[in-house]
Amino acid sequence: MRIVRPRAACAGPFCGPDTGKAAAGERCAADRAVPRRGGRRNGTEPAATDRQAGAEVHLISLNSGEIQSMNQDISPANRYRVDRTVDEADAADYDALVLPGGTVNPDRLRMNQQAMDFVRAFFEQQKPVAAICHGPWSLVETGMVNGRTVTSFPSLRTDIRNAGGNWVDQQVQVDSGLITSRNPDDLPAFCATMVEEFAKGERVRQMTTA
């Protein structure tokens, strides 16, 4: 998982064109429930983009220590240090959440109740959430896809519809602060839109608390 809040955490490197500084000062959380698996580009590129835009990014996982990223869920890639475990993290400390893709990572993540409670808290607190590829499985598991229009990797289409969501085949889809994309080919659009929506959510919070 990945989250964003003023001067906090976000997810993924080298994503998108010029994203500017719209998310500067935000804290972002990236949620990864699996300690040793994950879709590498779907996680690293959004994190790098958020950092480049000025956000602080925290990598949150089920276990402490390091996680092993994987290419295509098969070949080991880089290892990344976990900033906090799910049981240590509080959604109130963050401004946004990024749910990376891959197949194994999201599948294991949705089986953990604490992780799903953490994801659900962002919607309850009306904070932006971004999910790509198989990441929307967490939205299905938490019931947060109900009544929303989202996209995802095509194999999730039936799951999303059965959970009450409206699935569309688009590069990037935004629905009330929820940003979704289909696959790694969509990363430039996903990352650029994510930064815009995260910054928009932060401006709204600043206005409501002023």
C-alpha positions as CSV (number, residue, x, y, z in Angstrom):
1,M,0.0,0.0,0.0
2,R,1.1,3.6,-0.5
3,I,-0.3,6.7,1.0
4,V,0.0,10.5,0.7
5,R,-0.3,13.3,3.3
6,P,1.2,16.8,3.8
7,R,4.9,16.1,4.4
8,A,4.2,12.3,4.4
9,A,4.3,9.4,2.0
10,C,3.5,8.4,-1.6
11,A,4.4,5.6,-4.2
12,G,6.4,4.8,-7.4
13,P,9.4,6.2,-9.6
14,F,9.9,7.5,-13.1
15,C,6.2,7.8,-13.9
16,G,4.5,10.1,-16.3
17,P,5.6,13.3,-18.0
18,D,6.0,16.6,-16.2
19,T,3.8,16.2,-13.1
20,G,4.8,19.5,-11.5
21,K,4.6,20.1,-7.8
22,A,0.9,19.7,-7.3
23,A,1.4,17.1,-4.5
24,A,4.1,19.0,-2.7
25,G,3.9,18.7,1.1
26,E,1.5,15.7,1.0
27,R,2.0,12.4,2.8
28,C,1.3,9.3,0.8
29,A,1.0,5.7,1.8
30,A,1.7,2.7,-0.4
31,D,0.1,-0.4,0.8
32,R,1.8,-3.7,0.0
33,A,0.4,-6.6,1.9
34,V,2.8,-9.2,0.6
35,P,6.4,-9.2,1.9
36,R,8.0,-11.0,-1.0
37,R,5.9,-10.4,-4.1
38,G,4.6,-7.6,-6.2
39,G,4.4,-5.9,-9.6
40,R,7.6,-3.9,-9.7
41,R,6.7,-1.1,-12.1
42,N,3.1,-0.8,-10.8
43,G,4.6,0.0,-7.4
44,T,7.8,1.9,-8.0
45,E,6.7,4.3,-10.7
46,P,3.8,5.8,-8.8
47,A,6.0,6.2,-5.7
48,A,8.7,8.0,-7.6
49,T,6.2,10.3,-9.2
50,D,4.8,11.3,-5.9
51,R,8.3,12.0,-4.5
52,Q,9.2,14.1,-7.6
53,A,6.0,16.1,-7.0
54,G,7.1,16.8,-3.4
55,A,5.2,14.2,-1.4
56,E,6.7,12.0,1.3
57,V,6.1,8.3,0.6
58,H,5.8,5.5,3.1
59,L,5.9,1.8,2.0
60,I,3.5,-0.1,4.2
61,S,3.4,-3.9,4.3
62,L,2.2,-6.8,6.4
63,N,5.7,-7.6,7.6
64,S,8.6,-5.4,8.7
65,G,12.0,-5.4,7.2
66,E,12.3,-5.6,3.4
67,I,10.0,-6.7,0.6
68,Q,11.1,-8.4,-2.6
69,S,9.6,-6.9,-5.8
70,M,9.0,-9.2,-8.7
71,N,8.8,-8.8,-12.5
72,Q,5.7,-10.4,-13.9
73,D,5.2,-12.1,-10.5
74,I,8.0,-14.4,-11.4
75,S,11.5,-12.9,-11.6
76,P,13.0,-11.2,-8.5
77,A,13.8,-7.5,-9.0
78,N,14.7,-4.9,-6.4
79,R,14.2,-5.1,-2.6
80,Y,12.6,-2.2,-0.7
81,R,12.6,-1.2,2.9
82,V,9.2,-1.2,4.7
83,D,8.5,2.1,6.5
84,R,5.6,0.8,8.6
85,T,3.6,-2.4,9.0
86,V,-0.2,-2.3,8.6
87,D,-0.8,-2.7,12.3
88,E,1.5,0.3,13.0
89,A,-0.1,2.6,10.3
90,D,-3.0,4.9,10.8
91,A,-4.9,6.3,7.8
92,A,-5.4,9.6,9.8
93,D,-1.7,10.2,9.4
94,Y,-1.8,10.2,5.6
95,D,-3.3,12.2,2.8
96,A,-3.7,9.5,0.2
97,L,-3.3,5.8,-0.6
98,V,-1.7,4.0,-3.6
99,L,-2.5,0.3,-4.2
100,P,0.1,-1.2,-6.6
101,G,-0.7,-4.0,-9.0
102,G,0.8,-7.3,-9.8
103,T,-1.2,-10.4,-9.2
104,V,0.2,-12.1,-6.0
105,N,0.5,-8.9,-4.0
106,P,-3.1,-7.7,-4.3
107,D,-4.4,-11.2,-3.9
108,R,-2.6,-11.7,-0.5
109,L,-3.4,-8.2,0.6
110,R,-7.1,-8.6,0.3
111,M,-6.9,-11.7,2.6
112,N,-5.7,-9.6,5.5
113,Q,-8.4,-7.9,7.5
114,Q,-6.1,-5.2,9.0
115,A,-5.0,-4.2,5.5
116,M,-8.6,-4.0,4.3
117,D,-9.6,-1.9,7.3
118,F,-6.7,0.4,6.5
119,V,-7.9,0.8,2.9
120,R,-11.5,1.3,3.9
121,A,-10.5,4.1,6.3
122,F,-9.3,6.3,3.4
123,F,-12.7,6.2,1.9
124,E,-14.4,6.8,5.2
125,Q,-12.1,9.9,5.7
126,Q,-12.8,11.0,2.1
127,K,-9.2,10.8,1.1
128,P,-8.0,10.0,-2.5
129,V,-7.0,6.5,-3.4
130,A,-5.2,5.3,-6.5
131,A,-5.2,1.6,-7.7
132,I,-3.7,0.1,-10.8
133,C,-3.9,-3.3,-12.5
134,H,-5.0,-5.9,-9.9
135,G,-4.9,-3.3,-7.1
136,P,-8.7,-2.7,-7.3
137,W,-9.2,-6.2,-5.8
138,S,-8.9,-4.4,-2.4
139,L,-11.8,-2.1,-3.5
140,V,-13.9,-5.2,-4.2
141,E,-13.0,-6.8,-0.9
142,T,-13.8,-3.7,1.1
143,G,-17.1,-2.9,-0.7
144,M,-15.7,0.4,-1.8
145,V,-16.2,-0.3,-5.5
146,N,-20.0,-0.4,-5.1
147,G,-21.7,2.4,-7.1
148,R,-18.4,3.6,-8.6
149,T,-17.0,3.6,-12.1
150,V,-13.6,2.1,-12.2
151,T,-11.1,0.4,-14.6
152,S,-8.6,-2.4,-13.9
153,F,-6.8,-5.3,-15.4
154,P,-9.5,-7.0,-17.6
155,S,-9.6,-10.2,-15.5
156,L,-11.1,-8.2,-12.6
157,R,-14.1,-7.0,-14.7
158,T,-16.5,-9.6,-13.5
159,D,-15.4,-9.2,-9.8
160,I,-16.0,-5.5,-10.0
161,R,-19.4,-5.8,-11.6
162,N,-20.5,-8.5,-9.1
163,A,-19.4,-6.1,-6.3
164,G,-21.7,-3.4,-7.7
165,G,-19.1,-1.4,-9.6
166,N,-19.3,-0.1,-13.2
167,W,-16.2,-1.4,-15.1
168,V,-14.9,0.6,-18.1
169,D,-12.0,-0.1,-20.4
170,Q,-10.1,3.1,-20.2
171,Q,-6.5,4.2,-19.7
172,V,-7.4,6.0,-16.5
173,Q,-10.7,6.5,-14.7
174,V,-11.5,9.0,-11.9
175,D,-14.6,8.7,-9.7
176,S,-14.8,11.1,-6.7
177,G,-11.2,10.9,-5.7
178,L,-10.7,7.2,-6.8
179,I,-8.1,6.9,-9.6
180,T,-7.8,3.5,-11.4
181,S,-5.9,2.3,-14.4
182,R,-5.6,-1.1,-16.3
183,N,-1.9,-2.1,-16.6
184,P,1.7,-0.8,-16.7
185,D,1.2,0.7,-20.2
186,D,-1.2,3.2,-18.5
187,L,1.4,4.3,-15.9
188,P,2.2,7.7,-17.5
189,A,-1.5,8.7,-17.5
190,F,-2.1,7.0,-14.1
191,C,0.7,8.8,-12.4
192,A,-0.1,12.3,-13.8
193,T,-3.7,12.0,-12.8
194,M,-2.8,10.6,-9.4
195,V,-0.7,13.7,-8.6
196,E,-3.5,16.0,-9.7
197,E,-6.2,14.2,-7.7
198,F,-4.0,13.9,-4.6
199,A,-3.2,17.7,-4.7
200,K,-6.9,18.4,-5.3
201,G,-7.8,16.4,-2.2
202,E,-5.3,18.2,-0.1
203,R,-6.6,21.7,-1.2
204,V,-10.1,20.6,-0.3
205,R,-9.0,19.5,3.2
206,Q,-7.1,22.8,3.7
207,M,-10.3,24.7,2.8
208,T,-12.5,22.7,5.1
209,T,-10.1,23.1,8.1
210,A,-9.3,26.7,7.6
